[in-house]
Amino acid sequence: MGSWAFDPDGFYYWSPELFRMHGLDLAGKPPNVQEYLDRVHPHDRESMADLIKGILAKASPFDATKRIVRPNGEVRYIRCVSGPVIENQTLKKYVGSAIDVTEHELLTQELRRREAYLTEAQRLSHTGSFGWRPDTGEIVWSDETHRIFEYDRSVKPTIDSLAQRVHPEDRADFKRSLIAPLRERQISSMPIACCCLMGESSTSTP
């Protein structure tokens, strides 16, 4: 973790770790505002410039993550957290910390990509997924599961809402398929007929 100090004239302190994060010589001087912005990724540069203008105009804490580009071209994600130091109602400086969160950001992006691929695969194959915690009653449905049972995405799923979609002839078996696994702590699977809003029936496995 690196640390830094910034006043209306620019940065006047960077810790050695902060120089390392940016791939810069530890013997160098803290950059001025423009030099700092030049090291920010082009896609994040404008938002960081606006942030700096904003915190100088009105003292306020901030928590921001942006990309930087090291001299060798490597892109890193840096999270900065800071708060203002005010004396006699006048902004004197900002003191903050910085941490390299590149691995966390890349992992988050990869998880989002995988989630998007899964959602699209379920949409194309009309296959939904769900999670259920019997001890708390919490149920989570995928978007496609909501579509299969013809519930709006904003509707919180419950056992009752699922049972409403089960064909009357299958409801007894459906209830048994839920009760037995709870007693035996086993996974249950069974095909059921679901009644959709238009009166059509389709077969599904909860």
N, C-alpha and C positions, 0 to 999 in steps of 0.2 A: 504494500500500500504506500502510495506517495502522498505528499502534502504540499501545499502551496499557500501563498499569500498574495493578495491582489488589492490595489487601491485605485483611485480614479486615474492615476497616471499609468497603470498597468501592473504586470507581475513584478514583484521585487524579491520573491523567494520561491525556489523550486527545490524540493528535496532530491537527493541523489537517485532515489527510486523512480521519481517522476521523469528524470532525464533518461533513465534506462527504459521506461515504458515507451517513451517517444523515440528511442534509438539514437539519442543525442549524446555528445561528449559531456561527461560529468564536469569537466573543467569550464564548460560554457556558462553563459549568463542566462538568466530567465528571459524568455522572449517578451517583446512588447506585444500589444494587442494584435497588430497586423501580422507579425511573425507567427504568433500563435494561430491565428485564423488560417494562415497559409498552410499550416500543418494539419488542419482539420479536413476531413474528406469533403470534396466539392459538393456532394449532396447534402451535407450537414452544415456547411459553412454559413449559409444565410441564417439558419435558425440559431446558430451559436452567436452570430453577430447581433441578432435581435435580442437574445438573452442577455448579453453583456450590456447592451444599451438599456435594457429594461431594469436590470439590477442596479445600474448606476443612477438611473432616474428615480427609482424608488427602492429603498433598502428592503430586501426580503430574502429569506432562505430559498435555496433551490436544490433540486436533485435532477441531474441531467446525464443522459448517456449519449455519446456521440462517437463517430468513427474518426480515427486519425490515420494518417499515412506516414509511415516511417521513411527515412531517407532511402532505404533499400526497396521501397514500394510496397512493403507489407502493410496490410490494413489491420488495425486493432480497434476493439471497442473499449472505450474508457468511460467509466461512470464517475462523475464528480458530484460531491455533496458539500454544501457550504452554507454558512450563515454570516450575516453582517455583524461588524463590530461598530457600535454607535456610541459616540461620546458627546455629551451636551447637545443631544438631538441632531448631531451631524454624523454622516457616514464617514468612518475613518478607513475601513478596509474590510475585505472578506478573507476569512481563513477557512480553508477547506481541505478535503482529502480526495484522493483519486485511486481507483482500483481498476485493474485490467479484468474485464468481464467477457473477454472474447469467447472463451470456451463455452460459457453459459449462454451467450447470445446465439452462437452457432448451433448449440444443442436445441435451444428453443425454436429456432428457425426450422431445424430438421424435423422436430416433432410436429410443428405446424404443417410442414409439407406432407408428412406421412398422414396426418389427420385429414388433410384435404384429399389425398389420394384414396384413403379409406372411405371417406364420405362419397366421393365420386364412384368408387367401385360398388358401394352399397346401392347407390342410386341406379346405376346401370343394371345391376343384377337383382334389384328389388329385394335385397337382403339387409335386414336391420340387426342391430345389436343392442344389448341392454345390460345394466348392472343392477343388482338388488342386494341390499343389506337387511336381512330379516330382523336383526336385532334392533335396528333403528327404523325400519320401514322405508329407508331411502331408496328410491328407484331412479335410474338414469336411462333415458332412451336416446338412441342416435336419431338424427334427422329422418332417416329412412324408416325407422320404426314408427315415428309419428305419422309418416305418410301412409305406411301400411295399415295402421289402425285408424287413419283419417282423423287425427287430432291435430289441432294447431300447435305449432312449435312452442307457443307460450303456455300451453296447458301442462301443468305439473303432473307427471304420470303417477298413478296409484294402482293398487291391485283391483280396486273397484272399477276404475276407468277401463282397465284391461278386460275385466269380467263382463263389462257392458258390451264388449265387441265379440265375446264368445257366443257361438250358436247355442241356443237353449239345450240342444241334444248333447252338447259337449261340456256343459258347465259342471256337472257332477265330476266327470273325469278330470276336468281342469282343476277343481278345488283339491281333489286327491293328489294331483301331481305337485301341488304346492305344499300340502301338509306332510306327506310322506318324507320328502327330502329333509324337511326341518327336523323330523324325529330321528332319521337315520344319518343325517349329515351327508347326503349323497346328491349328486347332480341328477336332475330329472329332465327328460325330453319326451315330448309327445306332440303329434300333429293335432291341431284343432281347427275347426271351421270358424271363421270370423265373419260377423255380419257387418257390412259397411253401411254408410249412411244412405246409399242409394238402394239398399235392399239386396245387394249382391253378396254372395258368400265366397270366401277364399280360404285356402288352407294355409296355416301358419304353425310354426313350432316355437313356443315361448322359451 
